[in-house]
Amino acid sequence: MQVATVELNPVPAVASSSAAAATKASAAVSAPTVSRRRPSLAATYSYHENLHQVVVTMYRPDTGQVIRKIPPDAIIAMAEAILSASQERIDQRA
């Protein structure tokens, strides 16, 4: 087993002439940080019988707000319109 060794260079000391810069740096480090956690998401899966298509709906479980639907409702409506038009066309030819 090989182990890689990495040598870290220490941070250079701040000169006393730049005491204001050191104060700003320490204030920035000690400032409270804001948590940027992503909200939790949940997904439901359903099957569209006419289109033989799986539909995924992603939402926030705490609010129930729908974030994204794959495929979107507009695409589902367009596919249903194309399917019904093609079925009508087949019925007319028969």
C-alpha positions in Angstrom: 0.0 0.0 0.0 1.4 3.4 -1.0 0.7 6.5 1.1 1.0 9.9 -0.4 2.4 12.6 1.8 1.4 16.2 1.3 3.2 19.1 3.1 1.1 22.1 3.9 2.7 25.5 4.0 1.8 27.5 7.1 -0.1 30.7 6.6 2.4 33.6 6.7 2.1 35.8 9.7 0.4 39.2 9.3 2.8 42.1 9.7 2.1 44.5 12.5 1.8 47.4 10.0 -1.3 45.8 8.5 -3.2 45.5 11.7 -6.4 47.0 10.1 -6.3 44.2 7.5 -5.9 41.6 10.1 -8.8 43.0 12.0 -11.0 42.8 8.9 -9.9 39.3 8.2 -10.6 38.1 11.7 -14.0 39.8 11.6 -14.9 38.1 8.4 -13.9 34.7 9.8 -15.9 35.2 13.0 -19.0 36.5 11.2 -22.0 34.1 11.4 -22.5 32.1 8.3 -25.8 31.6 6.7 -26.8 28.0 6.0 -27.4 27.4 2.3 -29.0 24.0 2.7 -31.2 23.0 -0.2 -34.8 22.2 0.8 -35.8 18.6 0.8 -37.6 17.3 -2.2 -39.8 14.3 -2.8 -41.0 12.6 -5.9 -44.0 10.6 -7.0 -44.2 8.4 -10.0 -47.3 7.7 -12.0 -48.1 5.9 -15.2 -50.1 7.5 -18.0 -52.2 4.7 -19.5 -53.0 6.3 -22.8 -49.5 7.4 -23.6 -47.7 4.5 -21.9 -45.5 7.0 -20.2 -44.1 7.4 -16.7 -44.7 10.8 -15.2 -42.5 12.0 -12.4 -43.6 14.9 -10.1 -41.1 16.5 -7.8 -42.4 18.5 -4.9 -41.6 19.9 -1.5 -43.1 17.6 1.1 -43.4 20.4 3.7 -45.5 22.7 1.5 -46.8 20.4 -1.2 -45.5 22.8 -3.8 -44.8 21.1 -7.2 -41.3 22.0 -8.3 -41.2 20.1 -11.6 -43.2 17.6 -13.5 -41.4 15.4 -16.1 -42.7 15.4 -18.8 -44.5 18.8 -18.3 -48.3 19.0 -18.6 -48.0 20.9 -21.9 -46.0 18.0 -23.4 -48.5 15.4 -22.1 -51.4 17.5 -23.6 -49.6 17.8 -26.9 -48.9 14.0 -27.0 -52.5 13.2 -26.2 -53.7 15.6 -29.0 -51.4 13.9 -31.5 -52.5 10.5 -30.4 -56.2 11.3 -30.7 -55.6 12.9 -34.1 -53.8 9.9 -35.4 -56.5 7.6 -34.1 -59.2 9.7 -35.8 -57.2 9.5 -39.0 -57.0 5.8 -38.8 -60.7 5.5 -38.1 -61.5 7.6 -41.2 -59.4 5.4 -43.4 -60.9 2.2 -42.2 
